[in-house]
Amino acid sequence: MAYTLTNLQDDIRNYTEVDDGVLTTGVLNTIIKNSENKIYRESDSDDNRFYATSNLAAGSRYVTIPSDLRFIRYVQLTDAAGNQTFLEKKDTSYMATFYDTPGTASGIPKYYANWDANYWVVAPTPNATNLITLAYTKQPDSITASPGSTQGTYTSNKYQDLLLYACLVEAYGYLKGPADMLQYYMQAYQKALQSYSIEQQGRRRRDEYQDGVIRTPLKSPSP
């Protein structure tokens, strides 16, 4: 069953055998958001991959970070002739080698780096308004907010067990519940997370034609 926010809240209360007098809506929403963030930090997901395009400004090496960005995966630049190249990621200290005066256009960028929470930077300083494509992992939608609260999210619709077990770990920690129950759900969460990671980071990124069908070795005892 795909989860909506209401269904997930009901299941958390039912599993913990606690009513809404203790696990209020506000408390549950915090538990759920913490659980979602834990899942997103511990395993990569194709659902959170996003792409944005913009133009570099000639003479400016700073690029505004999208508001929903968690981290950059790669940057691709298209020059005036239509040629596409990937920028290399470097440390900000390395970037200083490739410009003389900030604000002075000097060439086609070859490198990029994280600058601060609001900007990333390219070098050399652009001399034209080249198109860039930023591939990044975005802040995922939460089931606690619209439209996820009624339509569900990628995780709640496809990986209900993972989300539920993550929430139960947080809930039992909040309730200071029995240690054996907390341990049980922590183990259940780890197993669900492992299978989720295998699918997201393994099977979804394989191609049967190129990689071959996944096979399980069979033990064949000698006659």
CYANA upper distance limits for C-alpha pairs under 8 A (distance plus 0.5 A):
  1 MET  CA    157 ASN  CA      8.06
  1 MET  CA    160 GLN  CA      8.00
  2 ALA  CA    152 GLY  CA      7.63
  2 ALA  CA    156 SER  CA      6.54
  2 ALA  CA    157 ASN  CA      4.81
  2 ALA  CA    158 LYS  CA      7.37
  2 ALA  CA    160 GLN  CA      7.10
  3 TYR  CA      7 ASN  CA      6.23
  3 TYR  CA      8 LEU  CA      6.25
  3 TYR  CA    152 GLY  CA      6.39
  3 TYR  CA    156 SER  CA      5.69
  3 TYR  CA    157 ASN  CA      6.40
  3 TYR  CA    160 GLN  CA      7.19
  4 THR  CA      8 LEU  CA      6.68
  4 THR  CA    143 ILE  CA      7.62
  4 THR  CA    148 GLY  CA      7.76
  4 THR  CA    149 SER  CA      6.08
  4 THR  CA    150 THR  CA      5.83
  4 THR  CA    151 GLN  CA      6.77
  4 THR  CA    152 GLY  CA      5.41
  4 THR  CA    156 SER  CA      7.86
  5 LEU  CA      9 GLN  CA      6.65
  5 LEU  CA    143 ILE  CA      6.39
  5 LEU  CA    144 THR  CA      6.73
  5 LEU  CA    148 GLY  CA      8.07
  5 LEU  CA    149 SER  CA      5.24
  5 LEU  CA    150 THR  CA      7.07
  5 LEU  CA    152 GLY  CA      7.62
  6 THR  CA     10 ASP  CA      6.67
  6 THR  CA    149 SER  CA      8.07
  7 ASN  CA     11 ASP  CA      6.73
  8 LEU  CA     12 ILE  CA      6.73
  8 LEU  CA    164 LEU  CA      7.77
  9 GLN  CA     13 ARG  CA      6.85
  9 GLN  CA     25 THR  CA      8.34
  9 GLN  CA     28 LEU  CA      7.21
 10 ASP  CA     14 ASN  CA      6.57
 11 ASP  CA     15 TYR  CA      6.43
 11 ASP  CA    164 LEU  CA      8.47
 12 ILE  CA     16 THR  CA      6.64
 12 ILE  CA    164 LEU  CA      7.77
 12 ILE  CA    167 CYS  CA      7.73
 12 ILE  CA    168 LEU  CA      6.96
 12 ILE  CA    171 ALA  CA      8.21
 13 ARG  CA     17 GLU  CA      6.10
 13 ARG  CA     18 VAL  CA      5.64
 13 ARG  CA     19 ASP  CA      6.41
 13 ARG  CA     20 ASP  CA      7.93
 13 ARG  CA     23 LEU  CA      7.58
 14 ASN  CA     18 VAL  CA      7.27
 14 ASN  CA     19 ASP  CA      8.43
 15 TYR  CA    168 LEU  CA      8.36
 16 THR  CA    168 LEU  CA      8.13
 16 THR  CA    171 ALA  CA      8.26
 16 THR  CA    172 TYR  CA      7.92
 18 VAL  CA     22 VAL  CA      7.09
 18 VAL  CA     23 LEU  CA      7.23
 19 ASP  CA     23 LEU  CA      6.71
 19 ASP  CA     24 THR  CA      8.48
 20 ASP  CA     24 THR  CA      5.24
 20 ASP  CA     25 THR  CA      7.66
 23 LEU  CA     27 VAL  CA      6.32
 23 LEU  CA     28 LEU  CA      6.49
 24 THR  CA     28 LEU  CA      6.60
 25 THR  CA     29 ASN  CA      6.55
 26 GLY  CA     30 THR  CA      6.93
 27 VAL  CA     31 ILE  CA      6.79
 28 LEU  CA     32 ILE  CA      6.54
 28 LEU  CA    171 ALA  CA      8.46
 29 ASN  CA     33 LYS  CA      6.61
 29 ASN  CA    144 THR  CA      6.59
 30 THR  CA     34 ASN  CA      6.58
 31 ILE  CA     35 SER  CA      6.66
 31 ILE  CA    167 CYS  CA      6.69
 31 ILE  CA    170 GLU  CA      6.44
 31 ILE  CA    171 ALA  CA      7.01
 32 ILE  CA     36 GLU  CA      6.65
 32 ILE  CA    144 THR  CA      7.96
 32 ILE  CA    167 CYS  CA      6.20
 33 LYS  CA     37 ASN  CA      6.68
 33 LYS  CA    142 SER  CA      7.32
 33 LYS  CA    144 THR  CA      7.68
 34 ASN  CA     38 LYS  CA      6.70
 34 ASN  CA    170 GLU  CA      8.27
 35 SER  CA     39 ILE  CA      6.85
 35 SER  CA    163 LEU  CA      7.57
 35 SER  CA    166 ALA  CA      5.84
 35 SER  CA    167 CYS  CA      5.94
 35 SER  CA    170 GLU  CA      7.42
 36 GLU  CA     40 TYR  CA      6.77
 36 GLU  CA    142 SER  CA      7.78
 36 GLU  CA    163 LEU  CA      7.56
 36 GLU  CA    166 ALA  CA      8.31
 37 ASN  CA     41 ARG  CA      6.61
 38 LYS  CA     42 GLU  CA      6.66
 38 LYS  CA    166 ALA  CA      8.49
 39 ILE  CA     43 SER  CA      6.70
 39 ILE  CA    163 LEU  CA      8.45
 39 ILE  CA    166 ALA  CA      8.22
 39 ILE  CA    193 LEU  CA      8.16
 40 TYR  CA     44 ASP  CA      7.07
 40 TYR  CA     45 SER  CA      7.95
 40 TYR  CA    140 PRO  CA      8.49
 43 SER  CA    193 LEU  CA      8.21
 43 SER  CA    197 SER  CA      6.37
 44 ASP  CA     48 ASN  CA      8.43
 44 ASP  CA    197 SER  CA      7.72
 44 ASP  CA    200 GLN  CA      7.38
 44 ASP  CA    201 GLN  CA      7.22
 45 SER  CA     49 ARG  CA      7.76
 45 SER  CA    200 GLN  CA      6.16
 45 SER  CA    201 GLN  CA      7.81
 46 ASP  CA    200 GLN  CA      7.16
 47 ASP  CA    154 TYR  CA      7.48
 48 ASN  CA    137 THR  CA      5.85
 48 ASN  CA    138 LYS  CA      5.89
 48 ASN  CA    139 GLN  CA      7.55
 48 ASN  CA    140 PRO  CA      6.39
 49 ARG  CA    135 ALA  CA      7.80
 49 ARG  CA    136 TYR  CA      6.47
 49 ARG  CA    137 THR  CA      5.20
 49 ARG  CA    138 LYS  CA      6.86
 50 PHE  CA    135 ALA  CA      6.41
 50 PHE  CA    136 TYR  CA      5.95
 50 PHE  CA    137 THR  CA      6.39
 50 PHE  CA    138 LYS  CA      6.76
 51 TYR  CA    133 THR  CA      7.26
 51 TYR  CA    134 LEU  CA      6.10
 51 TYR  CA    135 ALA  CA      5.08
 51 TYR  CA    136 TYR  CA      6.76
 52 ALA  CA    133 THR  CA      6.23
 52 ALA  CA    134 LEU  CA      5.69
 52 ALA  CA    135 ALA  CA      7.17
 53 THR  CA    131 LEU  CA      7.55
 53 THR  CA    132 ILE  CA      6.13
 53 THR  CA    133 THR  CA      4.96
 53 THR  CA    134 LEU  CA      6.64
 54 SER  CA    131 LEU  CA      6.36
 54 SER  CA    132 ILE  CA      6.10
 54 SER  CA    133 THR  CA      7.28
 55 ASN  CA    129 THR  CA      5.97
 55 ASN  CA    130 ASN  CA      5.99
 55 ASN  CA    131 LEU  CA      4.97
 55 ASN  CA    132 ILE  CA      6.42
 56 LEU  CA     60 SER  CA      7.98
 56 LEU  CA     61 ARG  CA      8.27
 56 LEU  CA     63 VAL  CA      7.85
 56 LEU  CA    126 PRO  CA      7.40
 56 LEU  CA    128 ALA  CA      7.73
 56 LEU  CA    129 THR  CA      5.32
 56 LEU  CA    130 ASN  CA      5.92
 56 LEU  CA    131 LEU  CA      6.89
 56 LEU  CA    132 ILE  CA      7.46
 57 ALA  CA     61 ARG  CA      8.09
 57 ALA  CA    126 PRO  CA      7.35
 57 ALA  CA    127 ASN  CA      8.48
 57 ALA  CA    128 ALA  CA      7.21
 57 ALA  CA    129 THR  CA      5.61
 57 ALA  CA    130 ASN  CA      8.24
 58 ALA  CA    105 ALA  CA      6.63
 58 ALA  CA    125 THR  CA      8.03
 58 ALA  CA    126 PRO  CA      5.50
 58 ALA  CA    127 ASN  CA      5.21
 58 ALA  CA    128 ALA  CA      5.15
 58 ALA  CA    129 THR  CA      6.04
 59 GLY  CA    102 PRO  CA      8.34
 59 GLY  CA    103 GLY  CA      5.24
 59 GLY  CA    104 THR  CA      5.56
 59 GLY  CA    105 ALA  CA      4.74
 59 GLY  CA    106 SER  CA      8.25
 59 GLY  CA    125 THR  CA      6.45
 59 GLY  CA    126 PRO  CA      6.13
 59 GLY  CA    127 ASN  CA      6.50
 59 GLY  CA    128 ALA  CA      8.37
 60 SER  CA    102 PRO  CA      8.08
 60 SER  CA    103 GLY  CA      5.90
 60 SER  CA    104 THR  CA      8.07
 60 SER  CA    105 ALA  CA      7.87
 60 SER  CA    125 THR  CA      6.70
 60 SER  CA    126 PRO  CA      7.00
 61 ARG  CA    102 PRO  CA      8.25
 61 ARG  CA    103 GLY  CA      7.85
 61 ARG  CA    121 VAL  CA      5.96
 61 ARG  CA    122 VAL  CA      5.68
 61 ARG  CA    123 ALA  CA      7.09
 61 ARG  CA    124 PRO  CA      8.10
 61 ARG  CA    125 THR  CA      5.44
 61 ARG  CA    126 PRO  CA      6.85
 62 TYR  CA    119 TYR  CA      6.71
 62 TYR  CA    120 TRP  CA      6.42
 62 TYR  CA    121 VAL  CA      5.07
 62 TYR  CA    122 VAL  CA      7.10
 63 VAL  CA    119 TYR  CA      5.96
 63 VAL  CA    120 TRP  CA      5.86
 63 VAL  CA    121 VAL  CA      6.46
 63 VAL  CA    122 VAL  CA      8.31
 64 THR  CA    118 ASN  CA      6.55
 64 THR  CA    119 TYR  CA      5.15
 64 THR  CA    120 TRP  CA      7.07
 65 ILE  CA     69 LEU  CA      7.32
 65 ILE  CA    117 ALA  CA      8.18
 65 ILE  CA    118 ASN  CA      5.88
 65 ILE  CA    119 TYR  CA      5.59
 65 ILE  CA    120 TRP  CA      6.97
 68 ASP  CA    138 LYS  CA      5.72
 68 ASP  CA    139 GLN  CA      5.51
 69 LEU  CA    136 TYR  CA      7.11
 69 LEU  CA    137 THR  CA      6.65
 69 LEU  CA    138 LYS  CA      5.02
 69 LEU  CA    139 GLN  CA      6.48
 70 ARG  CA    136 TYR  CA      7.85
 70 ARG  CA    137 THR  CA      6.14
 70 ARG  CA    138 LYS  CA      5.79
 70 ARG  CA    139 GLN  CA      6.41
 71 PHE  CA    136 TYR  CA      6.28
 71 PHE  CA    137 THR  CA      6.06
 71 PHE  CA    138 LYS  CA      7.80
 72 ILE  CA    134 LEU  CA      7.78
 72 ILE  CA    135 ALA  CA      6.71
 72 ILE  CA    136 TYR  CA      4.76
 72 ILE  CA    137 THR  CA      6.92
 73 ARG  CA    134 LEU  CA      8.32
 73 ARG  CA    135 ALA  CA      5.91
 73 ARG  CA    136 TYR  CA      5.34
 73 ARG  CA    137 THR  CA      7.42
 74 TYR  CA     86 PHE  CA      7.88
 74 TYR  CA     87 LEU  CA      7.99
 74 TYR  CA    134 LEU  CA      6.85
 74 TYR  CA    135 ALA  CA      5.80
 74 TYR  CA    136 TYR  CA      7.42
 75 VAL  CA     86 PHE  CA      6.35
 75 VAL  CA     87 LEU  CA      6.15
 75 VAL  CA    112 TYR  CA      8.39
 75 VAL  CA    132 ILE  CA      7.38
 75 VAL  CA    133 THR  CA      6.30
 75 VAL  CA    134 LEU  CA      5.31
 75 VAL  CA    135 ALA  CA      6.67
 76 GLN  CA     84 GLN  CA      7.22
 76 GLN  CA     85 THR  CA      6.18
 76 GLN  CA     86 PHE  CA      4.92
 76 GLN  CA     87 LEU  CA      6.57
 76 GLN  CA    132 ILE  CA      6.07
 76 GLN  CA    133 THR  CA      5.56
 76 GLN  CA    134 LEU  CA      7.07
 77 LEU  CA     84 GLN  CA      6.07
 77 LEU  CA     85 THR  CA      5.86
 77 LEU  CA     86 PHE  CA      6.67
 77 LEU  CA     87 LEU  CA      7.53
 77 LEU  CA    130 ASN  CA      7.31
 77 LEU  CA    131 LEU  CA      6.36
 77 LEU  CA    132 ILE  CA      4.94
 77 LEU  CA    133 THR  CA      6.92
 78 THR  CA     82 GLY  CA      6.09
 78 THR  CA     83 ASN  CA      5.95
 78 THR  CA     84 GLN  CA      4.98
 78 THR  CA     85 THR  CA      7.13
 78 THR  CA    130 ASN  CA      6.53
 78 THR  CA    131 LEU  CA      5.68
 78 THR  CA    132 ILE  CA      6.67
 79 ASP  CA     83 ASN  CA      6.01
 79 ASP  CA     84 GLN  CA      7.19
 79 ASP  CA    108 ILE  CA      8.48
 79 ASP  CA    130 ASN  CA      5.80
 79 ASP  CA    131 LEU  CA      7.24
 80 ALA  CA    130 ASN  CA      7.17
 86 PHE  CA    110 LYS  CA      8.31
 87 LEU  CA    109 PRO  CA      7.86
 87 LEU  CA    110 LYS  CA      5.58
 87 LEU  CA    111 TYR  CA      5.42
 87 LEU  CA    112 TYR  CA      6.79
 88 GLU  CA    110 LYS  CA      6.86
 88 GLU  CA    111 TYR  CA      5.13
 88 GLU  CA    112 TYR  CA      6.67
 89 LYS  CA    111 TYR  CA      6.18
 89 LYS  CA    112 TYR  CA      5.50
 89 LYS  CA    113 ALA  CA      6.07
 90 LYS  CA     94 TYR  CA      6.80
 90 LYS  CA     95 MET  CA      7.48
 90 LYS  CA    111 TYR  CA      6.96
 90 LYS  CA    112 TYR  CA      6.56
 90 LYS  CA    113 ALA  CA      5.81
 91 ASP  CA     95 MET  CA      7.22
 91 ASP  CA    113 ALA  CA      6.24
 91 ASP  CA    114 ASN  CA      8.03
 92 THR  CA     96 ALA  CA      7.53
 92 THR  CA    113 ALA  CA      6.25
 92 THR  CA    114 ASN  CA      7.50
 92 THR  CA    115 TRP  CA      7.08
 93 SER  CA     97 THR  CA      8.42
 94 TYR  CA     98 PHE  CA      8.47
 95 MET  CA     99 TYR  CA      8.00
 95 MET  CA    111 TYR  CA      7.94
 95 MET  CA    112 TYR  CA      8.22
 95 MET  CA    113 ALA  CA      8.16
 95 MET  CA    122 VAL  CA      8.13
 95 MET  CA    123 ALA  CA      6.54
 95 MET  CA    124 PRO  CA      8.33
 96 ALA  CA    100 ASP  CA      8.31
 98 PHE  CA    123 ALA  CA      6.34
 98 PHE  CA    124 PRO  CA      5.58
 98 PHE  CA    125 THR  CA      8.36
 99 TYR  CA    104 THR  CA      8.49
 99 TYR  CA    106 SER  CA      7.64
 99 TYR  CA    123 ALA  CA      7.25
 99 TYR  CA    124 PRO  CA      6.00
 99 TYR  CA    125 THR  CA      6.81
100 ASP  CA    104 THR  CA      8.18
102 PRO  CA    125 THR  CA      8.06
103 GLY  CA    125 THR  CA      7.78
104 THR  CA    125 THR  CA      7.21
105 ALA  CA    124 PRO  CA      8.37
105 ALA  CA    125 THR  CA      5.66
105 ALA  CA    126 PRO  CA      5.88
105 ALA  CA    127 ASN  CA      4.98
105 ALA  CA    128 ALA  CA      8.48
106 SER  CA    124 PRO  CA      6.56
106 SER  CA    125 THR  CA      5.92
106 SER  CA    126 PRO  CA      6.70
106 SER  CA    127 ASN  CA      6.07
107 GLY  CA    124 PRO  CA      6.22
107 GLY  CA    125 THR  CA      6.70
107 GLY  CA    126 PRO  CA      5.85
107 GLY  CA    127 ASN  CA      5.52
107 GLY  CA    128 ALA  CA      8.38
108 ILE  CA    123 ALA  CA      8.37
108 ILE  CA    124 PRO  CA      6.87
108 ILE  CA    125 THR  CA      7.79
108 ILE  CA    126 PRO  CA      5.91
108 ILE  CA    127 ASN  CA      6.87
108 ILE  CA    128 ALA  CA      8.02
109 PRO  CA    122 VAL  CA      6.48
109 PRO  CA    123 ALA  CA      5.36
109 PRO  CA    124 PRO  CA      5.29
109 PRO  CA    125 THR  CA      6.90
109 PRO  CA    126 PRO  CA      6.35
110 LYS  CA    122 VAL  CA      7.88
110 LYS  CA    123 ALA  CA      6.57
110 LYS  CA    124 PRO  CA      7.16
111 TYR  CA    122 VAL  CA      6.07
111 TYR  CA    123 ALA  CA      5.77
111 TYR  CA    124 PRO  CA      7.86
112 TYR  CA    120 TRP  CA      7.63
112 TYR  CA    121 VAL  CA      6.00
112 TYR  CA    122 VAL  CA      4.76
112 TYR  CA    123 ALA  CA      6.83
113 ALA  CA    120 TRP  CA      6.27
113 ALA  CA    121 VAL  CA      5.92
113 ALA  CA    122 VAL  CA      7.07
114 ASN  CA    119 TYR  CA      7.42
114 ASN  CA    120 TRP  CA      4.97
114 ASN  CA    121 VAL  CA      6.87
115 TRP  CA    119 TYR  CA      6.04
115 TRP  CA    120 TRP  CA      5.16
115 TRP  CA    121 VAL  CA      6.44
116 ASP  CA    120 TRP  CA      7.23
122 VAL  CA    126 PRO  CA      8.32
126 PRO  CA    130 ASN  CA      8.33
141 ASP  CA    145 ALA  CA      8.10
141 ASP  CA    148 GLY  CA      7.42
141 ASP  CA    153 THR  CA      7.28
142 SER  CA    148 GLY  CA      6.65
142 SER  CA    149 SER  CA      8.30
142 SER  CA    153 THR  CA      7.40
143 ILE  CA    147 PRO  CA      8.20
143 ILE  CA    148 GLY  CA      4.82
143 ILE  CA    149 SER  CA      5.25
143 ILE  CA    150 THR  CA      8.47
143 ILE  CA    152 GLY  CA      6.33
143 ILE  CA    153 THR  CA      6.41
143 ILE  CA    156 SER  CA      8.00
144 THR  CA    148 GLY  CA      7.13
144 THR  CA    149 SER  CA      5.81
145 ALA  CA    149 SER  CA      5.93
146 SER  CA    150 THR  CA      7.47
147 PRO  CA    151 GLN  CA      6.39
147 PRO  CA    152 GLY  CA      7.86
148 GLY  CA    152 GLY  CA      4.81
148 GLY  CA    153 THR  CA      5.75
152 GLY  CA    156 SER  CA      6.23
152 GLY  CA    157 ASN  CA      6.41
153 THR  CA    157 ASN  CA      6.31
154 TYR  CA    158 LYS  CA      6.55
154 TYR  CA    159 TYR  CA      8.24
155 THR  CA    159 TYR  CA      5.52
155 THR  CA    160 GLN  CA      7.17
155 THR  CA    162 LEU  CA      8.48
155 THR  CA    163 LEU  CA      7.40
156 SER  CA    160 GLN  CA      5.46
156 SER  CA    163 LEU  CA      6.95
159 TYR  CA    163 LEU  CA      7.09
159 TYR  CA    196 TYR  CA      8.23
160 GLN  CA    164 LEU  CA      6.53
161 ASP  CA    165 TYR  CA      6.50
161 ASP  CA    192 ALA  CA      7.38
162 LEU  CA    166 ALA  CA      6.65
162 LEU  CA    189 TYR  CA      6.57
162 LEU  CA    192 ALA  CA      5.73
162 LEU  CA    193 LEU  CA      6.79
162 LEU  CA    196 TYR  CA      8.31
163 LEU  CA    167 CYS  CA      6.67
164 LEU  CA    168 LEU  CA      6.65
165 TYR  CA    169 VAL  CA      6.74
165 TYR  CA    185 TYR  CA      6.41
165 TYR  CA    186 MET  CA      7.90
165 TYR  CA    188 ALA  CA      6.98
165 TYR  CA    189 TYR  CA      5.52
166 ALA  CA    170 GLU  CA      7.05
166 ALA  CA    185 TYR  CA      8.31
166 ALA  CA    186 MET  CA      8.15
166 ALA  CA    189 TYR  CA      6.24
167 CYS  CA    171 ALA  CA      6.47
168 LEU  CA    172 TYR  CA      6.44
168 LEU  CA    182 LEU  CA      8.42
168 LEU  CA    185 TYR  CA      7.11
169 VAL  CA    173 GLY  CA      6.72
169 VAL  CA    182 LEU  CA      6.50
169 VAL  CA    185 TYR  CA      6.31
169 VAL  CA    186 MET  CA      6.39
169 VAL  CA    189 TYR  CA      8.33
170 GLU  CA    174 TYR  CA      6.68
171 ALA  CA    175 LEU  CA      6.60
172 TYR  CA    176 LYS  CA      6.25
172 TYR  CA    177 GLY  CA      5.49
172 TYR  CA    178 PRO  CA      8.15
172 TYR  CA    181 MET  CA      8.19
172 TYR  CA    182 LEU  CA      6.36
173 GLY  CA    177 GLY  CA      7.07
173 GLY  CA    182 LEU  CA      7.66
177 GLY  CA    181 MET  CA      7.75
177 GLY  CA    182 LEU  CA      7.46
178 PRO  CA    182 LEU  CA      6.89
179 ALA  CA    183 GLN  CA      6.58
180 ASP  CA    184 TYR  CA      6.58
181 MET  CA    185 TYR  CA      6.77
182 LEU  CA    186 MET  CA      6.60
183 GLN  CA    187 GLN  CA      6.73
184 TYR  CA    188 ALA  CA      6.72
185 TYR  CA    189 TYR  CA      6.39
186 MET  CA    190 GLN  CA      6.71
187 GLN  CA    191 LYS  CA      6.77
188 ALA  CA    192 ALA  CA      6.72
189 TYR  CA    193 LEU  CA      6.45
190 GLN  CA    194 GLN  CA      6.57
191 LYS  CA    195 SER  CA      6.93
192 ALA  CA    196 TYR  CA      6.59
193 LEU  CA    197 SER  CA      6.51
194 GLN  CA    198 ILE  CA      6.68
195 SER  CA    199 GLU  CA      6.80
196 TYR  CA    200 GLN  CA      6.57
197 SER  CA    201 GLN  CA      6.01
197 SER  CA    202 GLY  CA      7.76
198 ILE  CA    202 GLY  CA      5.46
198 ILE  CA    203 ARG  CA      7.03
199 GLU  CA    203 ARG  CA      5.31
199 GLU  CA    204 ARG  CA      6.36
200 GLN  CA    204 ARG  CA      6.00
200 GLN  CA    205 ARG  CA      7.89
201 GLN  CA    205 ARG  CA      6.81
202 GLY  CA    206 ARG  CA      6.96
206 ARG  CA    210 GLN  CA      8.35
206 ARG  CA    211 ASP  CA      6.79
207 ASP  CA    211 ASP  CA      5.93
207 ASP  CA    212 GLY  CA      7.47
208 GLU  CA    212 GLY  CA      4.85
208 GLU  CA    213 VAL  CA      5.59
208 GLU  CA    214 ILE  CA      8.50
209 TYR  CA    213 VAL  CA      8.41
